[in-house]
Amino acid sequence: MTAPAELNGFSPAVAALVDQAQRSERAGQREIARRRYEAALYMLQSGDGVAAATLIRRIARTYLDEGQI
């Protein structure tokens, strides 16, 4: 998984969290992935709406993959 275009160009801290989340998700560690995506979401700035929507979808996806939704 690579960061989609709407997540490119953000701070190294946000990019690192998304990368960690993706690796956790691939390893089946969905709760950890969620935490990383949520941390990245809170670090976004005003005007990062597209990236925020992407992160929210990824968070939701972890719940779907666990069968919680």
PyRosetta script that sets phi, psi and omega in degrees:
from pyrosetta import init, pose_from_sequence

init()
pose = pose_from_sequence("MTAPAELNGFSPAVAALVDQAQRSERAGQREIARRRYEAALYMLQSGDGVAAATLIRRIARTYLDEGQI")
pose.set_psi(1, 133.7)
pose.set_omega(1, 174.9)
pose.set_phi(2, -116.9)
pose.set_psi(2, 160.0)
pose.set_omega(2, 179.8)
pose.set_phi(3, -67.4)
pose.set_psi(3, 130.0)
pose.set_omega(3, 177.0)
pose.set_phi(4, -67.1)
pose.set_psi(4, 163.1)
pose.set_omega(4, -176.5)
pose.set_phi(5, -54.2)
pose.set_psi(5, -35.1)
pose.set_omega(5, -177.1)
pose.set_phi(6, -71.3)
pose.set_psi(6, -10.1)
pose.set_omega(6, 177.0)
pose.set_phi(7, -103.9)
pose.set_psi(7, -6.0)
pose.set_omega(7, 178.6)
pose.set_phi(8, -73.5)
pose.set_psi(8, 150.5)
pose.set_omega(8, 175.6)
pose.set_phi(9, 86.6)
pose.set_psi(9, 7.5)
pose.set_omega(9, 179.0)
pose.set_phi(10, -92.8)
pose.set_psi(10, 173.5)
pose.set_omega(10, -176.8)
pose.set_phi(11, -57.0)
pose.set_psi(11, 153.2)
pose.set_omega(11, 177.7)
pose.set_phi(12, -58.4)
pose.set_psi(12, -32.4)
pose.set_omega(12, 179.8)
pose.set_phi(13, -65.1)
pose.set_psi(13, -43.8)
pose.set_omega(13, 178.5)
pose.set_phi(14, -66.0)
pose.set_psi(14, -44.8)
pose.set_omega(14, 179.8)
pose.set_phi(15, -61.2)
pose.set_psi(15, -39.6)
pose.set_omega(15, 179.4)
pose.set_phi(16, -65.4)
pose.set_psi(16, -41.1)
pose.set_omega(16, 178.5)
pose.set_phi(17, -63.8)
pose.set_psi(17, -42.0)
pose.set_omega(17, 179.0)
pose.set_phi(18, -64.1)
pose.set_psi(18, -41.8)
pose.set_omega(18, 178.4)
pose.set_phi(19, -62.0)
pose.set_psi(19, -45.4)
pose.set_omega(19, 178.0)
pose.set_phi(20, -61.7)
pose.set_psi(20, -41.2)
pose.set_omega(20, 179.6)
pose.set_phi(21, -62.5)
pose.set_psi(21, -43.8)
pose.set_omega(21, -179.8)
pose.set_phi(22, -63.6)
pose.set_psi(22, -41.9)
pose.set_omega(22, 178.3)
pose.set_phi(23, -64.6)
pose.set_psi(23, -40.5)
pose.set_omega(23, 177.9)
pose.set_phi(24, -63.5)
pose.set_psi(24, -42.3)
pose.set_omega(24, -179.9)
pose.set_phi(25, -62.4)
pose.set_psi(25, -44.3)
pose.set_omega(25, 178.8)
pose.set_phi(26, -63.0)
pose.set_psi(26, -30.8)
pose.set_omega(26, 179.8)
pose.set_phi(27, -83.2)
pose.set_psi(27, 0.9)
pose.set_omega(27, 179.4)
pose.set_phi(28, 82.3)
pose.set_psi(28, 10.6)
pose.set_omega(28, 179.6)
pose.set_phi(29, -95.3)
pose.set_psi(29, 73.4)
pose.set_omega(29, -171.6)
pose.set_phi(30, -68.3)
pose.set_psi(30, -35.9)
pose.set_omega(30, 179.9)
pose.set_phi(31, -65.3)
pose.set_psi(31, -41.4)
pose.set_omega(31, 177.5)
pose.set_phi(32, -65.4)
pose.set_psi(32, -42.0)
pose.set_omega(32, 177.6)
pose.set_phi(33, -58.1)
pose.set_psi(33, -44.7)
pose.set_omega(33, 178.7)
pose.set_phi(34, -58.4)
pose.set_psi(34, -45.9)
pose.set_omega(34, -179.5)
pose.set_phi(35, -59.2)
pose.set_psi(35, -41.9)
pose.set_omega(35, 179.8)
pose.set_phi(36, -67.2)
pose.set_psi(36, -44.3)
pose.set_omega(36, 177.8)
pose.set_phi(37, -61.6)
pose.set_psi(37, -41.7)
pose.set_omega(37, 180.0)
pose.set_phi(38, -65.3)
pose.set_psi(38, -40.3)
pose.set_omega(38, 177.8)
pose.set_phi(39, -62.2)
pose.set_psi(39, -42.4)
pose.set_omega(39, 178.0)
pose.set_phi(40, -63.5)
pose.set_psi(40, -40.0)
pose.set_omega(40, -180.0)
pose.set_phi(41, -59.6)
pose.set_psi(41, -43.9)
pose.set_omega(41, -179.4)
pose.set_phi(42, -68.7)
pose.set_psi(42, -20.2)
pose.set_omega(42, -179.0)
pose.set_phi(43, -87.9)
pose.set_psi(43, -7.9)
pose.set_omega(43, -179.6)
pose.set_phi(44, -69.1)
pose.set_psi(44, 157.8)
pose.set_omega(44, -178.5)
pose.set_phi(45, -103.4)
pose.set_psi(45, 167.1)
pose.set_omega(45, 174.1)
pose.set_phi(46, -56.7)
pose.set_psi(46, 135.6)
pose.set_omega(46, -179.1)
pose.set_phi(47, 95.3)
pose.set_psi(47, -2.7)
pose.set_omega(47, 179.1)
pose.set_phi(48, -96.5)
pose.set_psi(48, 38.4)
pose.set_omega(48, -175.0)
pose.set_phi(49, -60.7)
pose.set_psi(49, -39.4)
pose.set_omega(49, -179.4)
pose.set_phi(50, -65.6)
pose.set_psi(50, -43.8)
pose.set_omega(50, 178.3)
pose.set_phi(51, -64.7)
pose.set_psi(51, -39.7)
pose.set_omega(51, 178.6)
pose.set_phi(52, -61.3)
pose.set_psi(52, -43.3)
pose.set_omega(52, 178.8)
pose.set_phi(53, -62.6)
pose.set_psi(53, -39.8)
pose.set_omega(53, 178.5)
pose.set_phi(54, -63.1)
pose.set_psi(54, -44.7)
pose.set_omega(54, 179.8)
pose.set_phi(55, -65.2)
pose.set_psi(55, -39.2)
pose.set_omega(55, 178.3)
pose.set_phi(56, -63.6)
pose.set_psi(56, -40.6)
pose.set_omega(56, 176.6)
pose.set_phi(57, -62.3)
pose.set_psi(57, -40.1)
pose.set_omega(57, 179.7)
pose.set_phi(58, -66.7)
pose.set_psi(58, -39.3)
pose.set_omega(58, 176.4)
pose.set_phi(59, -61.6)
pose.set_psi(59, -47.5)
pose.set_omega(59, 179.0)
pose.set_phi(60, -60.0)
pose.set_psi(60, -38.0)
pose.set_omega(60, -178.9)
pose.set_phi(61, -61.7)
pose.set_psi(61, -36.0)
pose.set_omega(61, 179.1)
pose.set_phi(62, -64.9)
pose.set_psi(62, -36.3)
pose.set_omega(62, 176.6)
pose.set_phi(63, -67.9)
pose.set_psi(63, -41.7)
pose.set_omega(63, 178.1)
pose.set_phi(64, -60.9)
pose.set_psi(64, -44.5)
pose.set_omega(64, -179.1)
pose.set_phi(65, -64.8)
pose.set_psi(65, -26.3)
pose.set_omega(65, 176.0)
pose.set_phi(66, -85.6)
pose.set_psi(66, -7.7)
pose.set_omega(66, -178.7)
pose.set_phi(67, 78.7)
pose.set_psi(67, 21.8)
pose.set_omega(67, -178.7)
pose.set_phi(68, -89.9)
pose.set_psi(68, -4.7)
pose.set_omega(68, 178.8)
pose.set_phi(69, -122.5)
pose.dump_pdb("model.pdb")
